[in-house]
Amino acid sequence: MLVEYMEELAQENALSEVTLHSSLTAQNFYTALGYDCSEFQIHDEGPFVLMRKTLS
């Protein structure tokens, strides 16, 4: 529900794409919601996956 709400807010503000940092364990969750893996990143907190979704 939170992801849907975020996407609705993005569309209401005329954004065409959403980008987020995902933990490795949550990557499949976002993939199931239509996000694509853009790149892997390493931060002080650990590895992350940059996920993107084009909004319609």
DRENVEX-293462 format. One record per residue: residue in one letter; x, y, z of N, C-alpha, C in turn. Coordinates in pm, 1 decimal. Layout:
BEGIN
[node "A" [X Y Z] [X Y Z] [X Y Z]]
...
END
This chain:
BEGIN
[node "M" [82.3 -118.5 0.0] [0.0 0.0 0.0] [87.4 125.9 0.0]]
[node "L" [198.4 122.8 72.2] [285.7 240.0 75.6] [349.1 266.9 -60.6]]
[node "V" [388.7 161.2 -130.1] [449.0 178.9 -261.8] [345.7 234.7 -359.5]]
[node "E" [223.4 183.4 -353.8] [116.6 235.3 -439.7] [92.5 383.4 -412.2]]
[node "Y" [90.9 420.2 -286.4] [69.9 559.6 -248.6] [182.8 648.0 -301.4]]
[node "M" [306.0 602.8 -288.0] [420.4 678.1 -338.0] [410.4 697.1 -488.8]]
[node "E" [371.8 592.3 -560.0] [359.1 601.0 -705.1] [246.4 696.7 -744.6]]
[node "E" [135.2 694.6 -671.6] [25.1 786.8 -698.2] [69.4 931.5 -677.2]]
[node "L" [143.6 956.8 -569.3] [195.0 1091.9 -545.1] [289.2 1136.3 -656.7]]
[node "A" [371.1 1045.7 -701.4] [464.1 1078.0 -809.8] [387.2 1116.2 -936.3]]
[node "Q" [284.5 1040.1 -970.3] [205.0 1069.7 -1089.1] [129.7 1201.5 -1073.8]]
[node "E" [76.7 1228.8 -955.4] [6.0 1354.3 -931.0] [98.8 1473.9 -947.6]]
[node "N" [228.3 1452.2 -926.5] [327.3 1558.4 -940.5] [400.3 1551.7 -1074.1]]
[node "A" [337.8 1485.3 -1170.7] [385.5 1477.3 -1309.2] [523.6 1413.7 -1323.6]]
[node "L" [557.6 1320.8 -1235.9] [682.8 1246.4 -1250.2] [658.2 1125.8 -1339.2]]
[node "S" [752.6 1095.5 -1424.6] [736.4 982.8 -1516.3] [813.7 858.7 -1472.0]]
[node "E" [896.1 873.7 -1366.7] [977.6 762.0 -1320.7] [999.0 770.6 -1169.9]]
[node "V" [1004.9 654.2 -1107.6] [1035.6 644.8 -965.1] [1165.8 567.1 -952.2]]
[node "T" [1256.2 618.1 -869.2] [1383.5 551.6 -842.1] [1395.9 532.8 -691.4]]
[node "L" [1442.6 416.0 -649.6] [1459.4 391.2 -506.6] [1576.7 298.6 -482.3]]
[node "H" [1629.6 303.7 -361.5] [1733.6 211.4 -317.6] [1666.7 95.1 -246.3]]
[node "S" [1699.8 -24.6 -287.0] [1644.3 -144.5 -227.3] [1756.6 -225.6 -163.0]]
[node "S" [1725.4 -288.1 -52.1] [1819.5 -385.7 2.2] [1820.1 -506.3 -91.2]]
[node "L" [1921.8 -588.8 -81.6] [1928.1 -707.7 -166.4] [1812.1 -801.5 -139.0]]
[node "T" [1769.0 -808.5 -13.5] [1660.6 -899.7 21.3] [1524.4 -850.6 -27.1]]
[node "A" [1509.3 -721.3 -50.7] [1381.2 -665.8 -97.4] [1375.6 -652.9 -248.9]]
[node "Q" [1482.9 -684.2 -317.6] [1487.8 -667.3 -463.2] [1374.7 -742.4 -533.0]]
[node "N" [1348.7 -865.2 -495.1] [1242.4 -944.0 -558.5] [1105.2 -883.3 -533.9]]
[node "F" [1084.8 -823.2 -417.6] [958.8 -755.4 -385.6] [932.5 -644.6 -486.4]]
[node "Y" [1032.1 -558.2 -508.3] [1014.9 -447.1 -601.6] [1006.8 -495.0 -746.1]]
[node "T" [1080.0 -600.3 -780.1] [1070.9 -656.9 -914.6] [928.1 -704.2 -942.5]]
[node "A" [865.8 -765.8 -843.6] [727.3 -812.5 -858.8] [629.7 -696.3 -877.2]]
[node "L" [668.1 -576.7 -831.9] [583.1 -458.4 -846.8] [615.2 -379.9 -974.4]]
[node "G" [703.0 -434.8 -1059.6] [731.7 -372.8 -1187.3] [857.9 -289.2 -1193.0]]
[node "Y" [939.1 -295.1 -1089.1] [1064.9 -219.7 -1087.0] [1174.7 -302.2 -1153.5]]
[node "D" [1267.7 -231.7 -1217.8] [1382.6 -296.5 -1280.3] [1508.4 -260.6 -1203.0]]
[node "C" [1600.8 -355.3 -1197.9] [1730.0 -331.4 -1134.6] [1813.9 -245.5 -1228.2]]
[node "S" [1852.4 -128.5 -1180.7] [1930.8 -36.8 -1262.0] [2080.6 -57.8 -1239.8]]
[node "E" [2120.2 -70.4 -1113.6] [2261.9 -94.2 -1082.5] [2277.2 -134.4 -936.1]]
[node "F" [2390.6 -195.3 -906.9] [2425.2 -228.3 -769.0] [2514.9 -117.5 -716.0]]
[node "Q" [2495.8 -83.0 -589.0] [2575.9 21.6 -526.5] [2621.7 -25.8 -389.0]]
[node "I" [2738.7 18.0 -349.0] [2791.1 -10.9 -216.1] [2796.9 120.3 -137.6]]
[node "H" [2735.8 119.5 -21.0] [2737.0 234.6 69.0] [2793.1 189.7 203.2]]
[node "D" [2817.2 283.5 292.2] [2866.2 248.7 425.7] [2772.0 151.6 497.1]]
[node "E" [2642.6 165.3 469.5] [2542.9 79.4 534.3] [2537.1 -59.9 473.1]]
[node "G" [2598.3 -77.8 357.3] [2596.9 -208.1 291.5] [2559.3 -196.4 145.3]]
[node "P" [2544.2 -311.4 78.2] [2509.3 -309.8 -64.0] [2361.2 -276.7 -84.9]]
[node "F" [2333.1 -205.1 -192.8] [2197.2 -170.1 -229.7] [2179.1 -193.3 -378.6]]
[node "V" [2055.2 -202.7 -418.2] [2019.9 -213.4 -559.0] [1939.8 -88.6 -593.8]]
[node "L" [1980.2 -19.1 -697.9] [1904.3 95.8 -745.8] [1794.6 41.4 -835.7]]
[node "M" [1669.1 68.1 -799.7] [1553.3 16.9 -872.9] [1481.1 134.3 -938.5]]
[node "R" [1429.7 111.7 -1060.5] [1356.1 215.0 -1133.7] [1227.1 157.4 -1190.6]]
[node "K" [1126.8 244.7 -1197.7] [1000.7 206.8 -1260.2] [948.3 326.1 -1337.9]]
[node "T" [912.8 303.7 -1462.3] [850.3 406.3 -1543.9] [701.2 403.8 -1514.3]]
[node "L" [645.6 520.0 -1485.2] [503.0 530.4 -1453.6] [425.1 558.4 -1581.2]]
[node "S" [305.5 503.1 -1588.0] [222.5 525.9 -1706.5] [123.5 638.7 -1685.4]]
END
